[in-house]
Amino acid sequence: MGRSTKVETEHRINAVYKLLAEGQSRSQVIQFCSEKWGVTDRQGDTYMARAREKLLEDCEMERPAWIAEALQRLRTYEQAAYKQKQNQTAINSVQAQAKLIGIDL
């Protein structure tokens, strides 16, 4: 098999990123890479190293930014639950939001 293009390589790194984010082990990722793309363990390790760099970049955020993102996700969950008349889920989301910003209900 020949060398992959930059687009293919980026696609592979993103696929490995997803596997790592899901908690897959090194051996599981290496097996996936071998079966899916026919690459060596060494190349799989290279994909993992690049995917881990992306994971680190994604995790390097300040606390206020993380809280803002988490609050927005909780608001989205609250709205979806309310629309589906899942009142307890909506209430739980509001409580989680309050706890996140330090308000005791």
C-alpha positions in Angstrom: 0.0 0.0 0.0 1.4 3.4 -0.9 1.7 6.5 1.2 -1.5 8.2 2.2 -2.3 11.8 1.2 -2.4 14.6 3.7 -6.2 14.4 3.6 -6.2 10.6 4.3 -3.7 11.1 7.0 -5.8 13.8 8.7 -8.8 11.5 8.4 -6.9 8.7 10.1 -5.7 10.9 12.9 -9.3 12.1 13.5 -10.5 8.5 13.6 -7.8 7.6 16.1 -8.6 10.7 18.1 -12.2 9.4 18.4 -11.0 6.0 19.5 -8.8 7.5 22.2 -11.6 9.9 23.3 -13.8 6.8 23.7 -11.2 5.2 26.0 -9.8 2.6 23.6 -6.5 1.0 24.6 -3.3 1.2 22.5 -3.7 -2.4 21.4 -7.3 -1.7 20.3 -6.2 1.3 18.3 -3.3 -0.5 16.7 -5.6 -3.4 15.8 -8.1 -0.9 14.3 -5.4 0.8 12.3 -4.0 -2.5 11.0 -7.4 -3.9 10.0 -8.8 -0.6 8.6 -5.8 0.7 6.8 -3.2 -2.1 6.7 -0.6 0.0 8.5 2.2 -1.2 10.8 2.2 -0.8 14.6 4.7 1.9 14.2 2.5 3.9 11.9 -0.5 3.3 14.3 1.7 4.7 17.1 2.4 7.8 14.9 -1.3 8.3 14.3 -1.9 8.0 18.1 0.9 10.5 18.9 -0.7 13.0 16.6 -4.2 12.3 17.9 -2.9 12.8 21.4 -1.5 16.2 20.5 -5.0 17.2 19.2 -6.5 15.9 22.5 -4.1 18.0 24.5 -4.9 21.1 22.4 -8.6 20.5 22.9 -8.1 20.1 26.7 -6.0 23.2 27.1 -8.6 25.7 28.1 -9.1 28.0 31.0 -11.6 27.2 33.7 -14.0 30.0 32.7 -14.1 28.7 29.1 -14.7 25.1 30.2 -17.5 26.3 32.5 -19.1 28.3 29.8 -19.1 25.3 27.4 -20.5 23.0 30.1 -23.2 25.5 31.0 -24.2 25.7 27.3 -24.4 22.0 27.0 -26.6 21.8 30.1 -28.9 24.5 28.8 -29.2 22.5 25.6 -30.1 19.3 27.6 -32.6 21.3 29.6 -34.3 22.7 26.6 -34.5 19.3 24.8 -35.9 17.7 28.0 -38.5 20.5 28.4 -39.6 20.0 24.8 -40.1 16.3 25.3 -41.9 16.9 28.6 -39.2 15.2 30.6 -39.6 17.6 33.5 -37.3 15.7 35.9 -34.4 15.7 33.4 -34.9 19.4 32.8 -34.9 20.1 36.6 -31.8 18.0 37.0 -30.1 20.1 34.3 -31.0 23.3 36.0 -29.7 21.9 39.3 -26.4 20.9 37.6 -26.1 24.4 36.1 -26.6 26.0 39.5 -24.1 23.6 41.1 -21.6 24.4 38.4 -21.7 28.1 39.1 -21.8 27.7 42.9 -25.5 28.3 43.7 -27.1 26.0 46.2 -30.7 25.2 45.5 
